[in-house]
């Protein structure tokens, strides 16, 4: 099937699935009645209470599973043996979908906001009960490191420290779930430290919600955000089931990859219920899970080669779209072709027939000499006999 036609078919299927997801059927309560899922919070105010468990569970497989071809990818890898650090609001260490696979640094085992737990679930959640909602790499481990304050406000110093801590504690992939609107010297040094230690850093290219402009409206102009703009960071932007982004979404500045980030279903900080959210931070979590699958399946690849496989094996588009299965199986050139050498002067080779021709001339000349000698003998010998071999006068 031609690529454009195949993509249109996949898009129609995804749109139909998401329409069902957002209307009601994908989330079903224990009693069998259709329900809608509560929204994921990005951050909270000091007056808000911590996120509670969702009482609603999604039973249908999310559209993101089909878009990422997870069933095919899991036949090759589930991310076992790889640790993904989640530098975010924390991760609920007792969430059933991550049971026994979360190691928390300091107080990062508690997630008051719920965003870090949701992202960790997109990366590595395993199915629980009747639910089919899982992460991209359900065999990977999670290292929870806080990159925000208790209410989810990101801090450059905390994120930099979180990246360094994750690298030093053996993470193979570091997911940063927050964005900063300005650079930071410590942040750049932390990312450089990760590159030196062969650790891949994945971060959203833009915030999940556009910042408010002077007129009170969302400011969707493209601008750089950190740490996504730093060298060595794989920057990710979101797309929805129809392949597009909301009109009021912040514009991304040259992202490396696009991944599912609209109408995404995931876990909370407590319990087995589910939430629904959208944004580039969720797309980046999918990419971090894909990196875990790839590093488990191809342990010989370094962080730079892992990022290269994810981007070069992606669906071709204005921004390449994550293709997990292709990243695992694609055959890419290991190195660039060597530069051509300067042309050397042309030299005509000796003719292959030159040797035989010389031999033919020698044989022919010898035969001619023999004929002449025999002819002379036929004339001289009879005359010599007639004179009795006496010399002539």
Helices and strands as residue ranges (DSSP letters): H 3-23, E 27-28, E 34-35, E 38-39, H 63-67, H 70-73, E 83-88, G 96-98, E 102-104, H 115-124, E 141-146, H 156-168, E 173-176, H 185-196, E 200-204, E 233-239, E 257-260, E 264-267, E 274-277, H 280-297, H 303-312, H 324-329, H 354-386
